[in-house]
């Protein structure tokens, strides 16, 4: 089968981690004119970021095999924002008619959420506090490390909040087809965000008038580690099924939270650590402010307003 005959996406949510990409994907996939991939995060192009080869294009197309005549075929891989030149070139060549959507979150809040997510998934040493995680992550910046694999969480931690470093290359690759929205707005006014996206995508905004906007992929701690691992494994292998049966997933998820969720008090974070992070991110946020304004993105959230950057 030639490339022209393959069902490939023409809409991608490209970032960032812990900024509502799962919720956004779920809301968009419910629209009659959008067909979501069988799993949310295909990460098809991600191997190029780490010096590996891509799988056959037919493998990518299988994620969209159930799509019919919908206007958009969509996936959401939160790591795409951080593309290297090889990865971005492959996206351009493979998906020339692509629209790309990015959702950004205040970088210190995102980093705290990212750490708690890794902790809840048992992906960090148990003894690593947030302060220790930040220290190790900043140390990798000072040594100019680059991630060699997706599991380089310390390398990715602080650095993935330098949004301005990555957005410009996507604008250069798809100058008329990049949309930036903000986690703050999605939280406060999901209906308004979705209706705005419908205008950008030229699809019917009335679909969302009666939509229920549930929070997806929230971080949850657990009572029983073995049960939690089993739940994570089940969700991984049955994601395609649950994407087609979202109502069933919501009911099962609520039951699981009732059985195994631990209402864990959030460990206090020293203000000194937060202040240090604000200093680290300040010049990057200022560059992001200037870039977004120059490209006509807005309105900007409070953390990107001039007064907040002063």
Secondary structure by P-SEA (a helix, b strand, c coil): cccccccccccccccccccaaaaaaaaaaaccccccccccccccccccccccccccccccccccccccccccccccccccccccaaaaaaaaaaccbbbbbbbbcaaaaaaaaaaaaaaaaccccccccaaaaaaaaaaaaaacccccccccccccccccccccccaaaaaaaccccbbbbbaaaaaacaaaaaaaaaaaacccccccccccccccccccccccaaaaaaaaaaaaaaaaaaaacaaaaaaaaaaaaaccccccccccccaaaaaaaaaaaaaaaaaaaaaaaaaccccccccccccccc
